[in-house]
Amino acid sequence: MKIAILDALTYGDTSLEVFKTLGDVTVYQTTIPEETAERVRDAEVIVTNKAVINDAVMEAAPALKLICVAATGMNNIDHDAAARRGITVKNVAGYSTDSVVQHTFSLLFYLMGHSRYYDEYVKAGEWQKEAVFAHIGPSFSELRGKKWGIIGLGEIGCNVARVAKAFGAEVWYYSTSGKNVSEEFEQTTLSRLVENSDVISIHAPLNAQTQNLISHSELLQMKDGAVLLNLGRGGIVDEDALSVIIDVKPIYVGLDVLAQEPMKKSHPLLSVQHPERLYLTPHIAWTSREARERLIAATAENIRTFLKQPQ
């Protein structure tokens, strides 16, 4: 079985040795679109994270039997073309839930506790000048008793909700699809959630219903001092609108995802006048060591299961 791994760099330092037990493996650290067809020409199995596998790529790979997406989202695959050609497509779900939940609270507490200010204050030698033992600068609040609004109550959203509840927050949610119903938490409208929440976290996919879901009007409706976190997909928060409003309204925003990744050099969020209100991380919520190990193990298991099936 010839296996082509197209974007190994996306898995960091996670070992890919398990794939060698399944076949003849060729590993590419990155693959640009112009290279894909040639690299999969003899492949029977493709492993991809973000590399696009379209109809033309499949046409160039006559032996292709299985496409393994080492991720949950599969919008980089032409599913209709795969079905027409009898090519199986497999993904991995649930591997990063704990990692994303943890990073959600990492973003929150960094912003809510003004960690940047206090860290820089101490390292700049300012604490040594204090007349008393503690320096009370920007004040921060406890999470207990705060209203936490969740946009997208899937598996990750549910787990965030339960942890927030354990901290004493009052949780409610807005379902972007209208399909998620929970007896555990109150469902509300987007407008009510945005206007009344102290913390808003996004754990929804990007689609026609969520594109620019949080734009000028929603950002202006947020409570002063509220925290907005996007760990769903870039494009759900209107970044151009945010770059303007974050300077005129005291809200705090943590983003792990952007509409264009990697971030473009001229991105307006890099020029805001209140950078202390903004915390950006480079799409790492899913990348705990354990999550990446689960991802590779599950992808390998997808191949192993496929090989056991009658061909």
C-alpha positions as CSV (number, residue, x, y, z in Angstrom):
1,M,0.0,0.0,0.0
2,K,1.6,3.3,-1.1
3,I,0.8,6.1,1.3
4,A,1.5,9.8,0.6
5,I,1.5,12.2,3.5
6,L,1.2,15.7,2.1
7,D,1.6,18.2,4.9
8,A,3.5,16.6,7.7
9,L,4.7,20.0,9.0
10,T,1.2,20.6,10.4
11,Y,1.7,17.8,12.9
12,G,4.8,19.4,14.5
13,D,7.1,17.0,16.2
14,T,4.5,14.2,16.5
15,S,6.0,10.9,15.3
16,L,4.6,9.5,12.0
17,E,6.4,6.1,12.4
18,V,3.1,4.3,12.8
19,F,2.4,4.8,9.1
20,K,5.4,2.8,8.1
21,T,3.7,-0.3,9.6
22,L,0.9,0.1,7.1
23,G,2.7,0.5,3.8
24,D,5.3,2.2,1.7
25,V,5.2,5.8,3.0
26,T,6.4,9.0,1.3
27,V,6.4,12.1,3.6
28,Y,6.2,15.7,2.3
29,Q,6.5,18.4,4.9
30,T,4.4,20.8,2.8
31,T,2.7,20.6,-0.5
32,I,1.5,23.5,-2.6
33,P,-1.4,23.0,-5.0
34,E,0.8,22.9,-8.1
35,E,2.7,19.9,-6.5
36,T,-0.2,17.8,-5.3
37,A,-1.1,15.9,-8.5
38,E,2.4,14.7,-9.1
39,R,3.0,13.7,-5.5
40,V,-0.1,11.5,-5.4
41,R,0.3,9.9,-8.9
42,D,1.1,6.4,-7.5
43,A,-0.6,6.7,-4.1
44,E,-3.3,4.4,-2.9
45,V,-3.8,6.3,0.3
46,I,-3.4,10.1,0.8
47,V,-3.0,11.6,4.2
48,T,-3.8,15.3,4.3
49,N,-4.6,17.9,6.9
50,K,-5.2,21.0,4.8
51,A,-3.8,20.1,1.3
52,V,-6.7,20.3,-1.1
53,I,-7.7,17.1,-2.9
54,N,-10.0,18.0,-5.8
55,D,-11.3,16.2,-8.9
56,A,-8.1,17.0,-10.9
57,V,-5.9,15.5,-8.2
58,M,-8.0,12.3,-8.1
59,E,-7.9,12.1,-11.8
60,A,-4.1,12.1,-11.6
61,A,-4.1,9.3,-9.1
62,P,-5.7,6.2,-10.7
63,A,-4.7,3.9,-7.9
64,L,-6.2,6.1,-5.2
65,K,-8.5,4.2,-2.8
66,L,-8.6,6.2,0.4
67,I,-8.2,9.8,1.4
68,C,-7.5,10.3,5.1
69,V,-8.1,13.8,6.5
70,A,-6.0,14.1,9.6
71,A,-8.5,16.7,11.0
72,T,-12.2,16.9,11.6
73,G,-13.2,19.4,8.9
74,M,-13.2,18.0,5.4
75,N,-13.9,21.0,3.2
76,N,-10.6,20.5,1.5
77,I,-12.0,17.4,-0.2
78,D,-14.2,17.2,-3.3
79,H,-16.6,14.6,-1.9
80,D,-18.7,14.3,-5.0
81,A,-15.6,13.5,-7.1
82,A,-14.5,11.0,-4.5
83,A,-17.9,9.3,-4.5
84,R,-18.0,9.1,-8.3
85,R,-14.6,7.4,-8.3
86,G,-15.4,5.0,-5.5
87,I,-12.7,6.6,-3.2
88,T,-13.3,6.4,0.5
89,V,-12.9,9.6,2.6
90,K,-12.2,9.3,6.4
91,N,-11.7,12.0,9.0
92,V,-11.0,12.1,12.7
93,A,-13.4,13.6,15.2
94,G,-13.1,14.4,18.9
95,Y,-9.3,14.2,19.1
96,S,-8.8,17.8,20.1
97,T,-11.8,18.5,22.4
98,D,-9.8,18.7,25.6
99,S,-7.0,20.7,24.0
100,V,-9.5,23.3,22.6
101,V,-11.4,23.6,25.9
102,Q,-8.1,24.2,27.8
103,H,-7.0,26.8,25.3
104,T,-10.4,28.6,25.6
105,F,-9.7,29.2,29.3
106,S,-6.1,30.1,28.6
107,L,-7.2,32.9,26.3
108,L,-9.9,34.0,28.8
109,F,-7.7,34.2,31.8
110,Y,-4.9,36.0,30.0
111,L,-7.4,38.7,29.0
112,M,-9.6,38.7,32.0
113,G,-6.7,38.9,34.5
114,H,-4.7,41.5,32.5
115,S,-1.8,39.0,32.5
116,R,0.2,40.9,29.9
117,Y,0.2,44.1,32.0
118,Y,1.2,42.4,35.2
119,D,3.9,40.3,33.6
120,E,5.5,43.3,31.9
121,Y,5.1,45.4,35.0
122,V,7.2,42.9,37.1
123,K,9.8,42.2,34.4
124,A,10.3,46.0,33.9
125,G,11.4,46.3,37.5
126,E,8.4,48.3,38.6
127,W,7.3,46.0,41.5
128,Q,10.6,46.7,43.3
129,K,9.6,50.4,43.6
130,E,6.3,49.7,45.4
131,A,5.7,51.0,48.9
132,V,3.5,48.0,49.8
133,F,3.6,44.3,49.0
134,A,1.1,44.3,46.2
135,H,0.6,46.4,43.1
136,I,-3.1,46.8,42.2
137,G,-3.2,48.0,38.6
138,P,-6.0,47.1,36.1
139,S,-8.7,45.4,38.2
140,F,-9.9,42.0,37.2
141,S,-13.1,40.1,38.1
142,E,-14.0,36.6,39.2
143,L,-15.7,34.3,36.7
144,R,-18.2,33.2,39.4
145,G,-21.6,34.8,38.8
146,K,-20.7,36.0,35.3
147,K,-22.9,35.3,32.2
148,W,-21.1,33.1,29.7
149,G,-22.6,32.9,26.2
150,I,-21.6,30.0,23.9
151,I,-22.0,30.2,20.2
152,G,-22.1,26.7,18.8
153,L,-23.0,24.0,21.4
154,G,-21.4,21.0,19.8
155,E,-19.0,18.7,21.7
156,I,-16.4,21.4,22.4
157,G,-19.1,24.0,23.2
158,C,-20.7,21.6,25.7
159,N,-17.4,20.9,27.4
160,V,-16.5,24.5,27.7
161,A,-20.0,25.2,29.1
162,R,-19.5,22.5,31.8
163,V,-16.1,23.9,32.8
164,A,-17.5,27.4,32.9
165,K,-20.3,26.2,35.1
166,A,-17.8,24.6,37.4
167,F,-16.2,28.0,37.8
168,G,-19.6,29.4,38.9
169,A,-20.5,31.1,35.6
170,E,-24.1,31.2,34.4
171,V,-24.1,29.6,30.9
172,W,-26.5,30.0,28.0
173,Y,-26.0,29.3,24.3
174,Y,-27.0,30.2,20.8
175,S,-27.2,27.3,18.2
176,T,-26.0,28.5,14.8
177,S,-27.6,25.6,13.1
178,G,-30.7,25.6,15.2
179,K,-30.3,21.8,15.7
180,N,-28.4,21.7,19.0
181,V,-30.8,21.5,21.9
182,S,-29.6,21.1,25.5
183,E,-31.7,20.5,28.7
184,E,-28.6,21.4,30.7
185,F,-28.2,25.0,29.5
186,E,-30.6,27.8,28.4
187,Q,-30.9,28.5,24.7
188,T,-31.3,32.1,23.6
189,T,-31.1,34.4,20.6
190,L,-27.9,35.8,19.3
191,S,-28.9,39.3,20.1
192,R,-29.7,38.6,23.7
193,L,-26.5,36.6,24.1
194,V,-24.3,39.3,22.7
195,E,-25.9,42.1,24.6
196,N,-25.9,40.4,28.0
197,S,-22.9,38.1,28.2
198,D,-19.7,38.9,30.1
199,V,-17.9,36.2,28.2
200,I,-18.7,35.0,24.7
201,S,-16.9,32.0,23.2
202,I,-17.4,30.7,19.6
203,H,-17.1,27.0,18.9
204,A,-19.0,26.9,15.6
205,P,-18.1,25.9,12.0
206,L,-17.8,28.4,9.2
207,N,-20.7,28.3,6.8
208,A,-23.3,30.6,5.3
209,Q,-25.0,31.0,8.6
210,T,-21.9,32.0,10.5
211,Q,-19.9,34.1,8.0
212,N,-19.3,37.4,9.7
213,L,-21.8,36.4,12.4
214,I,-20.1,38.8,14.8
215,S,-19.6,42.1,12.9
216,H,-20.0,45.8,13.6
217,S,-23.5,45.7,15.2
218,E,-22.8,42.7,17.4
219,L,-19.4,44.1,18.6
220,L,-21.1,47.4,19.5
221,Q,-23.8,45.6,21.3
222,M,-21.4,43.9,23.6
223,K,-21.1,45.0,27.2
224,D,-18.2,47.2,28.1
225,G,-15.5,45.0,29.6
226,A,-16.9,41.8,28.0
227,V,-14.6,39.2,26.6
228,L,-15.0,37.6,23.1
229,L,-13.2,34.4,22.2
230,N,-13.1,32.7,18.8
231,L,-11.9,29.1,18.7
232,G,-14.3,28.1,15.9
233,R,-13.2,29.2,12.5
234,G,-11.8,32.4,11.1
235,G,-14.5,34.4,9.2
236,I,-17.1,34.1,12.0
237,V,-15.7,37.4,13.5
238,D,-15.5,40.2,11.1
239,E,-11.8,41.2,11.6
240,D,-12.0,44.5,9.8
241,A,-14.9,45.6,12.0
242,L,-13.1,44.3,15.1
243,S,-9.9,46.3,14.2
244,V,-11.9,49.5,14.4
245,I,-14.3,48.8,17.3
246,I,-11.7,47.4,19.7
247,D,-10.1,50.9,19.8
248,V,-13.4,52.8,20.5
249,K,-15.1,50.3,22.8
250,P,-13.5,48.6,25.9
251,I,-14.0,45.0,24.9
252,Y,-11.4,42.2,25.1
253,V,-10.9,39.7,22.3
254,G,-9.0,36.4,22.0
255,L,-8.6,34.9,18.6
256,D,-7.0,31.5,17.8
257,V,-8.3,31.5,14.2
258,L,-8.4,34.1,11.4
259,A,-10.1,34.3,8.0
260,Q,-6.7,34.0,6.3
261,E,-4.0,31.7,7.8
262,P,-1.2,32.3,8.2
263,M,-1.9,35.9,9.1
264,K,-1.2,38.4,6.4
265,K,1.6,40.9,7.1
266,S,-0.7,43.9,6.7
267,H,-3.5,42.6,8.9
268,P,-5.4,45.6,10.5
269,L,-5.4,43.8,13.9
270,L,-1.6,44.3,14.1
271,S,-2.1,48.1,14.1
272,V,-4.8,48.6,16.8
273,Q,-4.2,51.3,19.3
274,H,-5.2,49.1,22.3
275,P,-3.2,45.9,21.8
276,E,-3.8,45.1,25.5
277,R,-7.4,44.3,24.6
278,L,-6.4,41.7,22.0
279,Y,-4.8,38.3,22.4
280,L,-3.9,36.4,19.2
281,T,-2.6,32.8,19.0
282,P,-1.7,31.1,15.7
283,H,-4.4,28.4,15.4
284,I,-2.9,26.3,18.2
285,A,-5.9,25.4,20.3
286,W,-6.0,21.9,18.8
287,T,-2.3,21.2,19.0
288,S,-1.6,19.9,22.5
289,R,0.9,17.1,22.3
290,E,-1.7,14.6,23.4
291,A,-4.2,15.8,20.8
292,R,-1.7,15.5,18.0
293,E,-0.8,12.0,19.1
294,R,-4.5,11.0,19.2
295,L,-4.9,12.5,15.7
296,I,-2.1,10.5,14.2
297,A,-3.1,7.3,16.0
298,A,-6.7,7.6,14.8
299,T,-5.7,8.4,11.2
300,A,-3.5,5.3,11.2
301,E,-6.4,3.3,12.6
302,N,-8.6,4.6,9.7
303,I,-6.1,3.2,7.3
304,R,-5.8,-0.1,9.2
305,T,-9.6,-0.5,9.3
306,F,-9.8,0.2,5.6
307,L,-7.2,-2.4,4.7
308,K,-9.1,-5.1,6.6
309,Q,-12.2,-4.5,4.5
310,P,-12.7,-6.6,1.3
311,Q,-11.3,-4.6,-1.6
